[in-house]
Amino acid sequence: MKLLRKRTKQLNLLLLFILGTYLFSGGNTAFAAGEITLYTPYTSISVPPGEVINYPLEVKNNTSGVITVPLQINSLPSGWSTKLNGGGWQLKEVSVKPGESESVSLEVTVPLKVDKGSYRFQVTAGSMASLPLTVDITEKGTYQTELTTDQANLEGHADSTFTYTVNLQNRTANKQNYALQADAQAGWNVTFTSGGKQVSSVEIEAGASQSITVDIKPPAEVTEGSFSIPIRASNSSTSSELALEAVITGSYGLELTTPSGLLSTNVNAGGSKTIELLVKNTGTAPLSDINLSSDTPVDWEVSFNPKTIENLPAGKSTTVEAKLTSSDKAIAGDYVTNLKAAAAEASSDAQFRVAVKGSMLWGWIGVLVIVAILGGIYVLIRKYGRR
């Protein structure tokens, strides 16, 4: 009897132990280690801030029965976000047939504002399996707008248009519409071009960038020196500014005239006239290879000595001889001849009025004709006058 009571007590204790184990486990089936395997080939990767990582995950059932596997992400860094996707849906668990695998995609979004360093988290399948993952952030991230250029300083003369290429990068988490502005001195003209069109604003997706061309034209009266032109891309939530610099090396100016300032002359038909020209460099930078040319009436000619001025310093002048030859068929009257002095950087025109006088030969011929007519009349009077 004692033995029976003892065995009954042992049996009750065993039943209580089994029941307690069942209740403690929440009524779920317990799994042995190694029955589920989580696998990805990319367990340690390096990415920049703001990157979206897509891990291919494989969930393998090593048992002889179907297992529904709960999937979770543990120890995820602050500010990071994840999604588990499969079959076109977001999911929290996956059911796997015995001896088979199911493919799942893990999407991890790294925030833009993150410190450089190594970050670790785990993908877990309940208590059945754990897959540690490591992400190395290659640089310190920011949540801001960046306006940059490879060449912020350009040199040119006063007549130049300074063209800069700038890059506007949206390092925020949202699409941004930026107003483009320039803080230039009075008289300076600044235009922004993107995609071949002049713009005053641009829209940039989160994490994307856009190239913008900035054209700056100085005023005509600008002097030599260095000038700063700040430009800005901004909206109500973020902005960035960049200072561009234009260095004016000098102004170019050229004047073609005569020492007296008189732009008129006279010449006989078929005759020649030498005109002394004055070429002035009115700018603040030297000029080279100044070529002289002309635009004359038909059958007229102009030759220059010298034809080309090799160098003319700023503020200096030099003389050039222009030999003007009129057509021998020219009739008396006023004619216009255009003379031009031109360098690569500047040019000047002078319009000459040329008065043509009749040829002396035709004058003498006229006199002889008149004399001949008078002589003929005299002869006729002598011969027939008495009758």
C-alpha positions as CSV (number, residue, x, y, z in Angstrom):
1,M,0.0,0.0,0.0
2,K,2.8,2.3,0.9
3,L,4.5,1.5,-2.4
4,L,1.4,2.3,-4.4
5,R,1.0,5.7,-2.7
6,K,4.7,6.4,-3.4
7,R,4.3,5.6,-7.1
8,T,1.1,7.6,-7.3
9,K,2.9,10.6,-5.8
10,Q,5.7,10.3,-8.3
11,L,3.3,10.1,-11.2
12,N,1.5,13.2,-10.0
13,L,4.8,15.1,-9.7
14,L,5.7,14.0,-13.3
15,L,2.3,15.2,-14.6
16,L,2.7,18.5,-12.8
17,F,6.1,19.0,-14.3
18,I,4.8,18.3,-17.8
19,L,1.9,20.6,-17.3
20,G,4.1,23.4,-15.9
21,T,6.5,23.1,-18.8
22,Y,3.6,23.3,-21.2
23,L,2.1,26.4,-19.5
24,F,5.5,28.1,-19.3
25,S,6.1,27.7,-23.0
26,G,2.7,29.3,-23.7
27,G,1.3,26.2,-25.2
28,N,3.6,26.4,-28.3
29,T,5.6,23.5,-29.6
30,A,9.3,23.6,-28.5
31,F,11.9,23.4,-31.2
32,A,15.4,21.9,-30.9
33,A,18.4,24.1,-31.9
34,G,19.2,23.9,-35.6
35,E,15.7,23.1,-36.8
36,I,15.5,26.5,-38.5
37,T,18.4,28.1,-40.4
38,L,18.5,31.8,-41.4
39,Y,20.9,32.7,-44.2
40,T,22.1,35.7,-46.2
41,P,25.4,35.9,-48.1
42,Y,25.8,39.6,-47.0
43,T,26.4,39.6,-43.3
44,S,28.8,42.6,-43.2
45,I,28.6,45.5,-45.7
46,S,29.7,49.1,-46.0
47,V,27.3,51.9,-47.2
48,P,27.0,55.7,-47.1
49,P,24.4,57.5,-45.0
50,G,20.9,57.5,-46.5
51,E,21.3,54.2,-48.2
52,V,18.5,51.6,-48.6
53,I,19.9,48.0,-48.1
54,N,18.0,45.0,-49.5
55,Y,19.1,41.7,-47.9
56,P,18.0,38.5,-49.6
57,L,17.1,36.1,-46.7
58,E,16.6,32.4,-46.8
59,V,14.6,30.6,-44.1
60,K,15.2,26.9,-44.1
61,N,13.2,24.2,-42.3
62,N,15.4,21.4,-41.2
63,T,12.6,19.3,-39.7
64,S,10.2,16.8,-41.1
65,G,7.1,19.0,-40.3
66,V,5.8,22.3,-41.4
67,I,7.0,25.2,-39.2
68,T,5.6,28.7,-39.0
69,V,8.5,30.9,-38.3
70,P,8.1,34.4,-36.7
71,L,10.6,36.9,-38.0
72,Q,11.8,39.9,-36.0
73,I,14.6,42.5,-36.1
74,N,16.3,43.0,-32.8
75,S,18.8,45.7,-31.6
76,L,18.1,47.9,-34.5
77,P,20.0,51.3,-34.2
78,S,17.9,54.4,-33.4
79,G,16.5,56.1,-36.4
80,W,16.9,53.1,-38.7
81,S,13.8,51.4,-40.2
82,T,13.2,47.9,-41.7
83,K,10.6,46.0,-43.8
84,L,10.2,42.3,-44.3
85,N,8.8,41.5,-47.7
86,G,7.8,38.3,-49.5
87,G,5.6,37.6,-52.4
88,G,4.8,41.3,-52.8
89,W,3.6,41.7,-49.3
90,Q,5.0,42.9,-46.0
91,L,5.2,40.0,-43.5
92,K,5.9,39.1,-39.9
93,E,6.2,35.4,-40.2
94,V,6.6,32.7,-42.9
95,S,5.5,29.1,-43.1
96,V,8.1,26.7,-44.4
97,K,7.5,23.1,-45.6
98,P,9.7,20.3,-44.2
99,G,13.2,20.2,-45.7
100,E,12.5,23.3,-47.9
101,S,13.4,27.0,-47.8
102,E,11.4,30.3,-48.3
103,S,13.0,33.5,-49.6
104,V,12.3,36.7,-47.8
105,S,13.7,40.3,-48.5
106,L,14.8,42.5,-45.6
107,E,14.8,46.2,-46.5
108,V,16.9,48.3,-44.1
109,T,16.9,52.1,-44.5
110,V,19.9,53.9,-43.1
111,P,19.1,57.5,-42.0
112,L,20.9,60.5,-43.5
113,K,21.8,61.8,-40.1
114,V,24.1,59.1,-38.8
115,D,27.6,58.9,-37.4
116,K,30.4,57.1,-39.1
117,G,31.0,53.7,-37.6
118,S,30.0,50.0,-37.3
119,Y,26.3,49.1,-36.5
120,R,25.0,45.6,-35.6
121,F,21.5,44.1,-35.3
122,Q,20.0,40.6,-35.6
123,V,17.3,38.9,-37.6
124,T,15.6,36.3,-35.3
125,A,13.3,33.4,-35.9
126,G,11.7,33.4,-32.5
127,S,14.0,31.2,-30.3
128,M,14.8,28.9,-33.2
129,A,17.6,30.9,-34.9
130,S,19.4,34.2,-35.0
131,L,21.3,35.9,-37.8
132,P,23.7,38.7,-36.8
133,L,24.2,41.5,-39.4
134,T,26.8,44.3,-39.5
135,V,26.6,47.6,-41.4
136,D,29.6,49.9,-41.6
137,I,28.8,53.6,-42.3
138,T,31.6,55.0,-44.4
139,E,31.1,58.7,-43.5
140,K,29.3,61.0,-41.1
141,G,25.8,61.7,-42.5
142,T,24.0,65.0,-42.6
143,Y,20.4,66.2,-43.0
144,Q,21.0,69.3,-45.0
145,T,21.3,70.9,-48.4
146,E,24.8,71.2,-50.1
147,L,25.7,73.7,-52.8
148,T,29.2,73.1,-54.2
149,T,31.4,73.7,-57.2
150,D,34.8,72.5,-58.3
151,Q,35.8,76.0,-59.6
152,A,34.5,79.0,-57.6
153,N,37.1,81.5,-58.9
154,L,37.2,82.6,-62.6
155,E,39.3,85.4,-64.3
156,G,38.3,87.4,-67.3
157,H,38.1,90.9,-68.8
158,A,35.2,93.3,-68.3
159,D,33.3,92.2,-71.3
160,S,33.4,88.5,-70.3
161,T,30.6,86.3,-69.2
162,F,31.7,84.2,-66.2
163,T,30.2,80.7,-66.3
164,Y,30.2,78.4,-63.3
165,T,28.9,74.9,-62.9
166,V,27.5,74.2,-59.4
167,N,26.1,71.0,-57.9
168,L,23.0,71.2,-55.6
169,Q,22.5,68.1,-53.5
170,N,19.4,67.3,-51.4
171,R,20.7,65.4,-48.4
172,T,17.4,65.5,-46.6
173,A,14.8,62.7,-46.4
174,N,12.2,64.6,-48.5
175,K,11.8,66.0,-52.0
176,Q,12.7,69.7,-51.9
177,N,11.8,72.7,-54.1
178,Y,14.7,75.2,-54.0
179,A,14.5,78.9,-54.9
180,L,17.7,80.1,-56.6
181,Q,18.9,83.6,-55.7
182,A,22.1,85.7,-56.1
183,D,23.3,88.6,-53.9
184,A,25.2,90.6,-56.6
185,Q,26.1,94.2,-56.7
186,A,24.1,96.7,-58.7
187,G,24.6,96.3,-62.4
188,W,25.7,92.6,-62.3
189,N,23.5,90.2,-64.1
190,V,23.2,86.6,-62.8
191,T,21.2,83.8,-64.5
192,F,20.6,80.2,-63.5
193,T,20.3,77.4,-66.2
194,S,19.3,73.8,-65.7
195,G,18.4,71.3,-68.4
196,G,19.1,73.9,-71.0
197,K,16.5,76.3,-69.7
198,Q,16.8,79.4,-67.6
199,V,15.3,78.8,-64.2
200,S,14.6,80.5,-60.9
201,S,13.9,77.3,-58.9
202,V,14.6,73.6,-59.1
203,E,13.0,70.5,-57.5
204,I,15.2,67.7,-56.3
205,E,14.3,64.3,-54.9
206,A,15.6,63.2,-51.5
207,G,19.2,62.0,-51.7
208,A,19.5,63.3,-55.3
209,S,21.6,66.1,-56.8
210,Q,21.3,68.4,-59.8
211,S,23.8,70.3,-61.9
212,I,23.1,74.0,-62.4
213,T,24.9,76.5,-64.6
214,V,25.4,80.0,-63.3
215,D,26.2,82.8,-65.8
216,I,27.5,86.1,-64.4
217,K,27.8,89.3,-66.5
218,P,29.6,92.3,-65.0
219,P,28.4,95.9,-65.7
220,A,30.1,97.8,-68.5
221,E,31.7,100.3,-66.2
222,V,33.3,97.6,-63.9
223,T,36.9,98.2,-62.9
224,E,39.8,95.8,-62.3
225,G,39.6,93.7,-59.1
226,S,38.1,90.7,-57.4
227,F,34.3,90.5,-56.8
228,S,32.4,88.1,-54.7
229,I,28.9,87.0,-55.8
230,P,27.1,84.8,-53.2
231,I,24.4,82.5,-54.6
232,R,21.8,80.6,-52.5
233,A,19.4,77.7,-52.8
234,S,16.7,77.8,-50.2
235,N,13.2,77.0,-49.0
236,S,11.4,77.3,-45.7
237,S,13.1,74.2,-44.2
238,T,16.6,74.1,-45.6
239,S,19.2,76.2,-47.5
240,S,22.7,76.4,-48.7
241,E,24.9,79.3,-49.8
242,L,28.0,79.4,-52.1
243,A,30.3,82.4,-52.8
244,L,31.5,82.7,-56.4
245,E,34.4,85.0,-57.3
246,A,34.9,86.9,-60.5
247,V,38.3,88.5,-61.0
248,I,38.3,91.3,-63.6
249,T,41.8,91.5,-65.2
250,G,41.0,94.6,-67.2
251,S,38.7,96.3,-69.7
252,Y,39.1,96.3,-73.5
253,G,38.5,99.3,-75.6
254,L,39.6,100.5,-79.1
255,E,39.0,103.7,-81.0
256,L,39.8,104.4,-84.7
257,T,39.9,108.1,-85.7
258,T,42.3,110.7,-87.1
259,P,44.8,112.9,-85.3
260,S,42.5,115.9,-86.0
261,G,39.3,114.0,-85.5
262,L,38.2,115.0,-89.0
263,L,36.6,112.1,-90.8
264,S,36.2,113.5,-94.3
265,T,38.5,114.1,-97.3
266,N,38.4,114.7,-101.0
267,V,40.0,113.0,-104.0
268,N,39.9,113.3,-107.8
269,A,38.2,110.5,-109.8
270,G,40.8,107.8,-110.4
271,G,43.1,109.5,-107.9
272,S,44.6,108.6,-104.6
273,K,44.8,110.2,-101.2
274,T,46.8,109.1,-98.1
275,I,44.9,109.5,-94.8
276,E,46.7,109.4,-91.4
277,L,44.7,107.3,-89.0
278,L,45.0,107.2,-85.2
279,V,44.4,103.9,-83.4
280,K,43.8,104.2,-79.6
281,N,43.7,101.5,-76.9
282,T,41.1,103.0,-74.6
283,G,41.0,100.0,-72.2
284,T,43.0,99.0,-69.2
285,A,44.5,95.8,-70.8
286,P,46.9,95.5,-73.7
287,L,45.6,94.5,-77.2
288,S,47.5,92.5,-79.8
289,D,47.1,91.6,-83.5
290,I,44.9,94.6,-84.4
291,N,43.9,94.2,-88.0
292,L,42.9,97.1,-90.3
293,S,40.2,96.6,-93.0
294,S,37.9,98.6,-95.2
295,D,34.5,98.6,-96.9
296,T,34.6,100.7,-100.0
297,P,32.4,101.7,-103.0
298,V,32.7,99.5,-106.1
299,D,36.2,99.6,-107.8
300,W,37.7,101.7,-104.9
301,E,40.7,100.4,-103.0
302,V,42.3,101.1,-99.6
303,S,45.7,99.8,-98.5
304,F,47.1,100.1,-94.9
305,N,50.6,100.6,-93.6
306,P,50.9,98.7,-91.4
307,K,48.1,96.2,-92.1
308,T,48.4,94.7,-88.6
309,I,49.4,96.3,-85.2
310,E,51.2,93.6,-83.3
311,N,50.8,95.1,-79.8
312,L,49.2,98.2,-78.4
313,P,49.6,98.8,-74.6
314,A,46.7,100.1,-72.5
315,G,46.2,103.8,-72.9
316,K,48.5,104.1,-75.8
317,S,47.9,105.0,-79.5
318,T,49.7,104.6,-82.8
319,T,49.3,105.9,-86.3
320,V,48.5,104.0,-89.5
321,E,48.5,105.3,-93.1
322,A,45.5,104.5,-95.3
323,K,46.0,105.0,-99.0
324,L,42.6,105.6,-100.6
325,T,42.2,105.1,-104.4
326,S,39.0,106.1,-106.1
327,S,37.6,104.5,-109.2
328,D,38.5,106.2,-112.5
329,K,34.8,105.9,-113.4
330,A,33.6,107.7,-110.3
331,I,31.5,110.8,-111.0
332,A,31.6,113.9,-108.9
333,G,29.9,113.6,-105.6
334,D,30.1,112.3,-102.0
335,Y,31.0,108.7,-101.2
336,V,31.3,106.8,-97.9
337,T,34.2,104.5,-97.0
338,N,34.1,102.5,-93.8
339,L,37.4,101.7,-92.1
340,K,37.7,99.2,-89.2
341,A,40.3,98.3,-86.6
342,A,39.7,95.0,-84.8
343,A,41.4,92.8,-82.2
344,A,40.0,89.6,-80.7
345,E,38.7,91.5,-77.7
346,A,37.6,94.9,-79.1
347,S,37.0,96.8,-82.4
348,S,36.2,100.2,-83.7
349,D,34.8,101.6,-87.0
350,A,35.4,105.0,-88.6
351,Q,33.1,106.2,-91.4
352,F,34.8,108.6,-93.9
353,R,33.0,110.9,-96.2
354,V,34.9,111.3,-99.5
355,A,34.1,114.1,-101.9
356,V,35.1,113.2,-105.5
357,K,36.0,115.9,-108.0
358,G,35.8,115.6,-111.8
359,S,39.0,114.6,-113.7
360,M,41.1,117.5,-115.0
361,L,41.4,115.6,-118.3
362,W,37.7,115.9,-118.9
363,G,37.9,119.5,-118.0
364,W,40.4,120.2,-120.7
365,I,38.4,118.1,-123.1
366,G,35.4,120.2,-122.3
367,V,37.4,123.4,-122.9
368,L,38.6,122.1,-126.2
369,V,35.1,121.2,-127.3
370,I,33.9,124.7,-126.5
371,V,36.8,126.2,-128.4
372,A,36.1,124.0,-131.3
373,I,32.4,125.0,-131.3
374,L,33.2,128.7,-131.1
375,G,35.8,128.3,-133.9
376,G,33.2,126.6,-136.1
377,I,30.7,129.3,-135.5
378,Y,33.3,131.9,-136.4
379,V,34.1,130.2,-139.7
380,L,30.5,130.0,-140.6
381,I,29.9,133.7,-139.9
382,R,33.0,134.6,-142.0
383,K,31.8,132.4,-144.9
384,Y,28.1,133.1,-145.0
385,G,27.7,136.3,-143.0
386,R,28.1,138.7,-145.9
387,R,25.3,137.0,-147.9
